[in-house]
Every structure is written in structure tokens, then in C-alpha cells.
Amino acid sequence: MFDTHLHYNIDPLWTNWQSFLNEAQQQGVHSSIVVGFDLASSEQACAIAKQTDRVYAAVGLHPRDAQVENMHEAIQQVRVLVKSSDKIVAIGECGLDFYHLRAEQRTQSLPFQRELFEQQLDLALEMNLPVSVHSRDAEDVMLQVLSARFHTQTLPQIVLHCVSGSVAYIRSALKMGAYISFAGNVTYKNAENVRELARITPLERVLIETDAPFLSPEPVRGQHPNHPAYIRHTAEFLAKNLYHVSFEEFESATDANATSVFLGRKS
């Protein structure tokens, strides 16, 4: 299995990430991507990837977590990181996040978030890398940004990480060539909306992730942290209940998808 999004670079995984990695490998995880959300965590992701075969890094500035005083300088620092390591396989996580923001806060935050996201889309194009997209409570603006670029200029390869949103949103993203990544929350009893997104996503566009240490899947939900080894629960659930294929067939398809998106540029 290929875990396309996790956070060995933050606690509680950070202090003992090698043990969590070993556990995941014993459960069949052969490749994984450690994802940054600000400059410090992106540097940590690179440091981890440098030490370990088949562990890669994504570097970027999250719209809510990144404390960016000088946006252009921060983007330049991300660019320097990308040039410094051949283990970086994506820009991200980056995107738009209006969750928990009141209307006036959203209005104030939108221009900054949008510019920060668009600059990272530009960087991904410049560096020939895919983008790990975080989108929460922001699908209308997200579609505006992606659609404008899709119709007027080249759009980098987009991965909607830990996907959520409406069927219409995902259908539009699929038309733009996006890949859709499912995490452990697809297994939750109250997540029928996420399962509906899986039903409309063809297997050749599906990726899987843990987003560890968050979103432990059933039947281990409520255990903290979410272990990267738990990705097997998510994969088995998707294979059996939503794609109606064997685990082996699902694993082969999602591995091929992840390899094409994230490692194809390195072949």
C-alpha cells in the first residue's frame, strides 16, 4: 500500500516515527509521503524522507496553520527546499480552509488564502510537481480557482486530500483530471457523504491515505494517535464495500495511481 498523506513530522508520531514506520511496513505499507504544512514541518518532512527509502516528502504552506508574514519570501523558501532534495514529490498541503471562520473572518482571510494557494499552484507548475490540496468548507472558491486555471492556463496535477464536499464539486474536479484521496473517515457511520464521493470516483482516480495521527478508521476509531499501519482498515473497507473488488486488486490499482501521480516524474 502507498500512504499518500501522513504526518510523521508532528507529535505524537514525530518523537518515535521510526517505530510507527516499521509497524506500517509490517502491515504492507511500502511507500508513504510525509506532508508539511508550514516551513518547519516541511523541513522535518524532508529530513525524515532523506533517512528512509520509499518515504517521500511534500512541502507547502497550509492556509490556516502557516504563519506567513512575508508571503513571497515564504514561497521562495519552499522553492529552495524543493531544489534541495530529490525526495520531494509534491507541493502541499496547501489550499483553502474557512472552517470555524465567521462570515467577517472569512471575508478578511479569503484574499490571503487565495493568493497563498495560487502562488503554490504556480510553484508546482514551475517545479513539475503535483499538489496535495487541503479544502475545508471552501469548495465554491476552490472550484473558482481550479476552474479558472483549467480553462485559461495549465493546471498542475491535483490531489484532493482527505476529500469532502458535494458530489457536484467532485464531479467538476474529476473533469479537471484530479485524483481523489480517501482517509479513515470514509469508514465512519456518519460519513455517508464521503462514501457517496467514493461511489462516483472511478478506481483509476482513487488514492488512499491515513492523515495520521488524525482520523483513525473503524474499527480502531477513538485510539490516539492514528497509526500509519491502520491504512489497511481503510483500504479493505473501500475495496469490499464501495469498489466491490478484492483487496489485492484495490491495492494494485491505488498503488499504480499513487506511483503515477507522485513518482512518475522521477522515472
N, C-alpha and C positions, 0 to 999 in steps of 0.2 A: 504493500500500500504506500501511497505517496501523500503525506500530510502537507497540504499546500499552504497552511497558515497556522502558526503557533507562536508562543512567546516563552521560549527558554530564557529570554533576556529580562524577565521580570520575576519578582518573588510571587509565589513561593517556589517556582521552578528554578530560578536563577542560582540559588545557593547550592543546588545539588543536581544541576542539569544533566551531568553525565549519567547518573543513575536513572533518571527519567528516560533518557535516550536509550540506554541499554534495555530497559523494560519495554519500550516501544519496539525496538528491533526484535526482541524475543516474540512479540506479537505479530511480526510480519511487516513492520514499517521499514521500508528500505531507503526512503528518501523523505526529507522534510525541509520546510522553509521557515526560518526564524524571521519574524517580521518586526521591523522597527516602527515607531510612531512619533519619535522626536529624534534629535541628533544623538543624544546619549544612548538611547535604546537601539538606534540604528548602528552605532559603533559597537555595541555589545553583540548585536546580531552578527556583524562581520567577524568579530573576534571568535565567536563560537564556531561559525562556519569554517573559519581558517583552520581550526584544530581538528576537524572531523570530516571524513569522506562522506559524500552524499548528504551532507547537511549544507543548505544554502541560505542566503540572506536576502531579504528585501529591505530597502531603506527608504524612509519617507517621513512626511510631517502630517500627522493626524489633525483634522480640523479643530478638534476640541482640546487634545492633550498637548499639542505643540505650543510652547510659549515663544512666539516669534516676534521679536522687537523689530528686526530688520529683515523683511521677507526675502529680499533679493540676496542678501548675504547668506541667509539660511539655505536658500536653494543652491547657491554656489557651494556651500559646504556639503550638501548632499551630492552635488556633481563631483566634487573631489573624492568623496567616499566611493562612488561608483567607479571612478577611474583607478582607484587604489586596489581594487580586489576583483579577481575573476570569479569569485563565488557569489557575487550579487546577481540575482536572476530576475528582479522586479523592482519597480518603484512602488512604495506603499508601506504601511497602509495610508491612503490619503483619500479625500473625498469631501463629503458634506454631512453635517450632523446638527440637527436642530432639536434633538430630543431634550426634553426638560427645559427648553427655552420658551419664555413668554413671548408674546407677539412682538413687543417692542425690542426684546433682546434679539430675536430672530432678524428683525429688520436691521439692527445695528451690526450683527455678526455676518449677515449674508455677503456683503461685498468682499470682506476679508476672506471668508471661507472660499468663495468662488474663485477669487484671484489666486489664492494659495493652491487650490486644486488645479486650476488651468495651467499654472506655471509648472506643476509636476507632470501634467499631461505633455507639455512641451518638452520637458526634460526626458520623459520616457521615449518620445519620438527621436530626440537627439541621440539618445544612448541605445536605441533599438531594443527597448525592454518593454515587457508588459506592465500593466498597472493593477495592483491589488486595491480595489475600490471599497471604501467604507461608506455606506449610505444609510442613515437612520433618520426617519421622519423627514426625508428630503427628496422623495422620488420625483416630484414635479420639476424642481430646479435641476436635479441630476439629469433628467431626460433633456431638459433645455440645453445644458452644457454639452452632453454627448451628441445629441441630435444635430446641434449647430455644427460641430466639428465633423460629424459623419457626412453631412451633406455639403460642406464647403471646403474641407481640408482633410488630410489623413488623420485617422484616429488610431492611437496605439491599441494593441491587443488589451481588451478589458476583461478583468475577472471580478465579478460581483461577489465579494467575500461575505460569508455568513449571511446569505441572501434573505431579504424580507421585502415586503411591498405587495403591490397589486399584480394580478395576472396581466393587466394591460402594460404595466411597467416592464415586466419580464419579457413579454412578447416583443416589445419595442427593442429591448436590449439584445434579445436573440437575433433580431433582424439586423442589428448592427454588428453581429459577429461575436457577441460577448459569451464568455463561459460563466457558468453559474456554480457557485461553490456552496455546499451544504455542510452544516456543522451539527453538533449533537442536539440542538433544539428541534430538529426535524422529527425527533423521536418523542417529543413531549405530547401528552394527551391533549393539551390546549393549543397545539400548533398545527391545526388542520390547514390554516392559510399557507404555512410553509410547505406542507405536503402537496398542496394544490400547485405550488410553483414547481415542485419536482415532477408532477404529472405532465406538465406542459413543456418540460425541458428534455430534449432528446438526449439519450445516453452519450452521444458523441460530444455533448457540450457540458457534461457534468464533471465537477471536481469535488473532492471531499477534504475536510479539514477538521481539526479539533478546536482551534482558537484557544487551546489550553494556555492558562489554567482556568478558563471560563467555560461555561455551557457543557457540563458533564452530561452525557447522554443517558437515557434509560438503558439498563436498569440500575445504573450507579449514580443517578442524579441525586444531588444533595451532598455527595462526597466532595471534599475540597482538599487539594486542588483537582481540577480535571487533568487526568494523566494523559499524555500523548498516546499511550497504549490503548486508551479507550476508543480510539478511532474505529476499531474493529466493530464495536457495537453499532456505530452509525452506518458503516458500510454494509453490515449484514441486514440492518433494518431497511435501508434503501433497496438493496438487491431483492429481498424477499417480498416486501410489502408494496413497493412503488414501481420497480422496474421488472419484477417477476422474472428474474434471471438467477442463475446460480451465483454464489459468492465469487467463484473463480472468474466467471465471465464479467461480473461487475468490476472486480479488482483489475482485471486486464484492461478493460475499457477506460476506467478512470486513471490508471497508471499511464496509459498511452496518451490520454488527453493532457495530463499534467506535464509529461515529458515533452510533448509537442509545444505547449504554451511556454514553459519556463526554461527548458533546456535545449529546445530546437535551435536557438540562436548560437548555441555553443558547440554544435556538432560540426 
